[in-house]
Amino acid sequence: MEKGRTIAVLGNGFNHIFPKENIELYNTILENDGLIVTEYPPDTKSKSSFFLKRNRIISGLSLGILVVEAAHRSGTSVTAKLAKGQDRKVFALPHEIDDLHGVGTNRLIREGAILVTCTSDILCEFDQFKDFVDSNIINNLNTFNNSNTLDNLIDLKKKNHKLDSFSKVTLRIRENQKKKLKNTKFQDVYNLVNDSPISINTICKETSKSISEVSNILFMLELDGYIKKVAGGYICIFDK
């Protein structure tokens, strides 16, 4: 597996890494010859609108983007539209027609996005990668992706298995996410979000918090990848 480099685009200034738990990731990217990009002055704090705005930079820096899921109206769909306007390739995974989070991806495919069922569907679209597309490489990619779950990485670490640098970073990030849930000041809100959708109004009632406070907390939990907005409210997508 070739070692790649990470380019991160911030929706804030360098002096206000958001969320704060990502400071370690920020440093790891730089330590591994990665690149951090922002269009904002150092002391600019993050705003929800900044994250959508920065997506035009992400798509502009990329050869193409892969949309895994997207609701009817979502930030991902906006990024795909930006990429198309920048003459970048847009890839999308197909979904069942009744999947609310697949409405956007299915629409993108209907509008000309490249349907993806395996890694080679992406690599074959770029001339510089065509020579590398063979069954052995694809199998290695699939094995690598499947083996990098948190449980598998922890198991390898316990057995003193030598992890490559990417796996070490992946393990560190996922372990930190797990720890963060135990001490976060948003714990009371997060505890209410489970497999069944829960509305903002219900959360406000259960926590006695204002709707603006709950909305901000839900936004940050969703941004961190702990919860997801669905029809009827929010559900948990992170293993508690």
For each residue, the residues with C-beta under 8 A, 3 or more apart:
1: 140 141 144 164 166
2:
3: 164 165 166
4: 166
5: 32 33 34 35
6: 29 32 34 35
7: 34 35 36 37 61
8: 26 29 34 35 36 37
9: 37 38 54 57 58 61
10: 13 14 17 18 36 37 38 40 54
11: 18 38 40 46 47 50 51 53 54
12: 16 17 18 38 40 44 45 46 47 50
13: 10 16 38 40 41 42 43 44 45
14: 10 17 36 38 42
15: 42 43
16: 12 13 43 44 45 46
17: 10 12 14 20 22 23 26
18: 10 11 12 22 45 46
19: 22 220 223 224
20: 17 23
21: 24 176 177 180 224
22: 17 18 19 25 26
23: 17 20 26 27
24: 21 27 28 172 176
25: 22 28 29 169 173
26: 8 17 22 23 29 30 36
27: 23 24 30 31
28: 24 25 31 32 34 169 172
29: 6 8 25 26 32 34 35 36
30: 26 27 34 36
31: 27 28
32: 5 6 28 29 165 169
33: 5
34: 5 6 7 8 28 29 30
35: 5 6 7 8 29
36: 7 8 10 14 26 29 30
37: 7 8 9 10 57 61
38: 9 10 11 12 13 14 54
39: 54 57
40: 10 11 12 13 44 50
41: 13 44
42: 13 14 15
43: 13 15 16
44: 12 13 16 40 41 50
45: 12 13 16 18
46: 11 12 16 18 50 51
47: 11 12 50 51
48: 51 52 219
49: 52 53
50: 11 12 40 44 46 47 53 54
51: 11 46 47 48 54 55 75 223
52: 48 49 55 75 78
53: 11 49 50 56
54: 9 10 11 38 39 50 51 57 58
55: 51 52 58 59 75 78 79 82
56: 53 59 60 79 82 86
57: 9 37 39 54 60 61
58: 9 54 55 61 62 65 79
59: 55 56 62 65 79 80 82 83 86 88
60: 56 57 82 86 88
61: 7 9 37 57 58
62: 58 59 65 83 88
63: 88 89 126
64: 83 88 89 90 91 122 125 126
65: 58 59 62 79 80 83 88 89 90 91
66: 91 92 93 116 122
67: 70 76 77 79 80 90 91 92 93 104 105 108 113
68: 93 105
69: 76 93 95 101 102 104 105
70: 67 74 76 77 80 92 101 102 103 104 105 108
71: 74 77 100 101 103 104 229
72: 77 100 103 104 107
73: 77 104
74: 70 71 77 78 104
75: 51 52 55 78 79
76: 67 69 70 79 80 104
77: 67 70 71 72 73 74 80 81 104 107 108
78: 52 55 74 75 81 82
79: 55 56 58 59 65 67 75 76 82 83
80: 59 65 67 70 76 77 83 84 90 92 104 108 113
81: 77 78 84 85
82: 55 56 59 60 78 79 85 86
83: 59 62 64 65 79 80 86 88 89 90
84: 80 81 87 88 90
85: 81 82
86: 56 59 60 82 83
87: 84
88: 59 60 62 63 64 65 83 84
89: 63 64 65 83 114 125 126
90: 64 65 67 80 83 84 108 112 113 114
91: 64 65 66 67 113 114 115 116 121 122 125
92: 66 67 70 80 105 106 108 109 113 114 115 116
93: 66 67 68 69 105 115 116 117
94: 102 105 106 109 115 117
95: 69 99 101 102 103 105 106
96: 99 102
97: 102 106
98:
99: 95 96 102 103
100: 71 72 103 230 231
101: 69 70 71 95 104 228 230
102: 69 70 94 95 96 97 99 105 106
103: 70 71 72 95 99 100 106 107
104: 67 69 70 71 72 73 74 76 77 80 101 107 108
105: 67 68 69 70 92 93 94 95 102 108 109 113
106: 92 94 95 97 102 103 109 110
107: 72 77 103 104 110 111
108: 67 70 77 80 90 92 104 105 111 112 113
109: 92 94 105 106 112 113 114 115
110: 106 107
111: 107 108
112: 90 108 109
113: 67 80 90 91 92 105 108 109
114: 89 90 91 92 109 121 122 125
115: 91 92 93 94 109 121
116: 66 91 92 93 121 122
117: 93 94 121
118: 121 138 142
119: 122 123 138 141 142
120: 123 124 133 138
121: 91 114 115 116 117 118 124 125
122: 64 66 91 114 116 119 125 126
123: 119 120 126 129 130 132 133
124: 120 121 129 130 133
125: 64 89 91 114 121 122
126: 63 64 89 122 123 129 130
127: 130
128:
129: 123 124 126 132 133
130: 123 124 126 127 133
131:
132: 123 129 137
133: 120 123 124 129 130 137 138
134: 137 138
135: 138 139
136: 139 140
137: 132 133 134 140 141
138: 118 119 120 133 134 135 141 142
139: 135 136 142 143
140: 1 136 137 143 144
141: 1 119 137 138 144 145
142: 118 119 138 139 145 146
143: 139 140 146 147
144: 1 140 141 147 148
145: 141 142 148
146: 142 143 149
147: 143 144 152
148: 144 145 152 153 167 170
149: 146 152 153
150: 153 154 171 174 175 178 239
151: 154 155
152: 147 148 149 155 156
153: 148 149 150 156 157 163 167 170 171 174
154: 150 151 157 158 171 175
155: 151 152 158 159
156: 152 153 159 161 163 167
157: 153 154 160 161 163 171
158: 154 155
159: 155 156
160: 157
161: 156 157
162:
163: 153 156 157 167 168 171
164: 1 3 167 168
165: 3 32 168 169
166: 1 3 4 169 170
167: 148 153 156 163 164 170 171
168: 163 164 165 171 172
169: 25 28 32 165 166 172 173
170: 148 153 166 167 173 174
171: 150 153 154 157 163 167 168 174 175
172: 24 28 168 169 175 176
173: 25 169 170 176 177
174: 150 153 170 171 177 178
175: 150 154 171 172 178 179
176: 21 24 172 173 179 180
177: 21 173 174 180 181 224 225 226 238
178: 150 174 175 181 182
179: 175 176 182 183
180: 21 176 177 183 184 224
181: 177 178 184 187 190 226 238 240
182: 178 179 187
183: 179 180 187
184: 180 181 187 190
185:
186: 189 190 217 220 221
187: 181 182 183 184 190 191
188: 191 192 207
189: 186 192 193 203 207 209 214 217 218 221
190: 181 184 186 187 193 221 226 227 236
191: 187 188
192: 188 189 198 202 203 206 207
193: 189 190 198 203 221 226 227 234 235 236
194: 198 235 236
195: 235 236
196: 235
197: 230 231 232 233 234 235
198: 192 193 194 202 203 233 234 235
199: 202 203 232 233
200: 203 204 211 214 215 218 233 234
201: 204 205 211
202: 192 198 199 205 206 233
203: 189 192 193 198 199 200 206 207 209 214 218
204: 200 201 207 208 209 210 211 214
205: 201 202 208
206: 192 202 203
207: 188 189 192 203 204 214
208: 204 205
209: 189 203 204 213 214 217
210: 204 213 214
211: 200 201 204 214 215
212: 215 216
213: 209 210 216 217
214: 189 200 203 204 207 209 210 211 217 218
215: 200 211 212 218 219
216: 212 213 219 220
217: 186 189 209 213 214 220 221
218: 189 200 203 214 215 221 222 227 229 234
219: 48 215 216 222 223
220: 19 186 216 217 223 224
221: 186 189 190 193 217 218 224 226 227
222: 218 219 225 226 227 228 229 234
223: 19 51 219 220
224: 19 21 177 180 220 221
225: 177 222 237 238
226: 177 181 190 193 221 222 236 237 238
227: 190 193 218 221 222 234 235 236 237 238
228: 101 222 234 235 237
229: 71 218 222 233 234
230: 100 101 197 233 234 235
231: 100 197
232: 197 199
233: 197 198 199 200 202 229 230
234: 193 197 198 200 218 222 227 228 229 230
235: 193 194 195 196 197 198 227 228 230
236: 190 193 194 195 226 227 240
237: 225 226 227 228
238: 177 181 225 226 227
239: 150
240: 181 236
